């Protein structure tokens, strides 16, 4: 299974390679445990989320998230405990567990962190301070009490063999046992089809016979369906049945989400009308109409995130990722291969500020895609942001051909719109730094609005 495009862009920036098996393990473990997991890159000062998964699916919202050791204490502990040795034990790393679990919102979870072997495409160029840490959060609400006899007969060795066969030595094999221990609906067979573990409940007997029939039909590797998850290898097969859990939305949250959803749909209708009008317009008018459609699309992105979050705030990193993806797609249509990398902590914006910064980012990205790179060229755009007190600092840089800022005559519409939005709507500043052959950097700073 292919890694998310955002992860691929980060891997190119940090010269990481060979993460596919770790990604497959992350999907499988979060699917079996109905939990969350992240692969964190330690750059010597902060953790950067390279890839994340939730309940067997990629969680692209977290990719590029920057967190400090205080926010990831067990990941930092796993890093220190292994690096304290003269030679880090990547073959048998120490797994750090949260002894009393953690609270994720209102839900108690079991948490662990472990150092994994470094994956550099250019070992000589990669800084020695770069290490990868895998973290897992599994909900405790689905665990059941297990007797001492069950504890002794739980097939940990067989599960380790299955994990080793599936993911080699990329992650500690015992993590599969840790995720499945005490979970409901788990069936485990060895490579000869002999059952080694199944639930004791009478209601699960039918599933046992169904599972035995499924084994032969299953493909080798991970299989996910709406009602079960399976991992099949030559060493054995694991199946866990999943109960469908209906999402419950409360009245006010549902109404608010529906309003944002309808606004987004109305904006999409406007975009469609502008594009239809552009088809029959003269070339100059066509360009104006299509640019207007793209600007409306930036506002639609804000309402789309508000509708999906069911809240009153917008995650800046998610917004930047969505706009960056659209910019890459547009550049690809013009024959340019431009990769976008977005990194930054979790920063939430009020809807008004989110709409303004969405437009600013759109104009900056559009300018870069149009002017920084020639047709049939490749390039990289990096979006980074951070909060310093009550000030948000956002930087958009590229490795394109650059320009002489002294030659700007004020007729550049995109930069003019971006500057007006920053100064008038956000009450901040926009600084553009560029030189021929050295790319361009745009630095935006503005005070954050207090959230409700």
Phi, psi and omega in degrees: 000133185285142177290154178301151181299325178297321177293318179300320179295318177296322180297321178293320181294319184263006179057049177255146178210165176069036181263005186298316181293323177295320177298318178297319178297320180297317178298315182295313183296318179288332177288314179296320184266358185053041185235205183231154177206153179220149168251115186256135174260124177266118183260011181104345181220322182227164169262137175241126179286113181275319177210148181217151179220150177221120177052042175084010179229151177298137176250084187289346179297330185269346183295128184092358179293134177255129179224151181264170182301333179292324179284336179234067187295323183283328173296319179292324178293319178297321179296311183292319184295328179275323181282348176292337177284155180299319177237115181303133182273081180287333179288323180226068183287154178281128178269128180260124180251146171282111190300326181251011184076182178227169174248120173255098188069240179256008186250127176284138181226152168274137187230140173214160179216144182210141177282133176247162186296145179295145180234092181246135176283337179226088187302326182289330183271339185284130178298146181290344181279358180273118177224157181247134179234130177262129176239146180226139175233116181241129183297139179271351184290342182259005179275154179236159179293136181240136179284167179298322179297318178295323178300321182284326185265358178298126190282069182296319182296318179297318179296322178295322177294319178296315180296319180295321178294323184281319190236010179055226181254022183291328175226158177299127183300331183292348179297329179296319176297319181298320181290320187273342185298125177080004181275152179276155173070026184260131175235137182227126176242153174273185184293341178267005178085013179273133183283129179248342181203136174203158179295153181275343186297140179299326182295343183269355184297321179298319179296328179299312180294324177296319181295320179297327177287330183287329190305312182295327182279342183289143172279154177295136182111201184270132175234127179237127175233175183295332184246358177202161173234137181223144173232116183245130175222176176293335181281335181164182184225139175239133174231134171234126178277140183244133175274137177286130181247109181294140178280129180253121179246134179277159191308307185294317179298319180295317180297315180297317178297320180294324178297312180296324180296319181290322176298317178300317180296321178296319178294324177295325177295319178297317179300316180297318180296318178297320180291321177297317179297325182293333183298324184257011183265158174299160184308315182294314179294325179299317180297316180297317182293318180291322176296321178296320178298319179293325179291321177295326180299327178296320177293322179298326179298321179297312181291332175295316179292322178295321179293321183283328181279343181054037180221192183254010183228162179237132176284119185298321182294319177298319180296314180296321179297319181293316179294322179295321178297317178297320180297318179297319180295318179295318179297322179298325177293339178262011178081022180243134179259094184244123177261140180245133177241128181238123177225144179165161179285177175286109177234127183251136183246148170292152184306320182295314179292326179297320179296318181293314182290332176296317179293321179297312179299319179299315181294319180295315179295319179297317178299317181297312182297328182281316194248337187280336186231142177276160176304147180065021178252167176241155180191176182226137173245130180242124177248118177233149178209159181202159178250126178241100186066238178258012181253131175264127177248121183235131182235131176239116183231157178219164177251035181280199188280347177070180179201172178267110182302333181293341181272358176291127182251009179085001181269358179285106188298315183300312179294325178295316178297314181298316181295317179297319179296317181295314186283320186269314184274327183256347180065035183235202182229150175233122179240130180246125180240126181204158172206152184301127177082000184236015177077184184225146177228128176247126183244120180247132176227134177202155179285135180283140179281140179296136181269151180293000000 
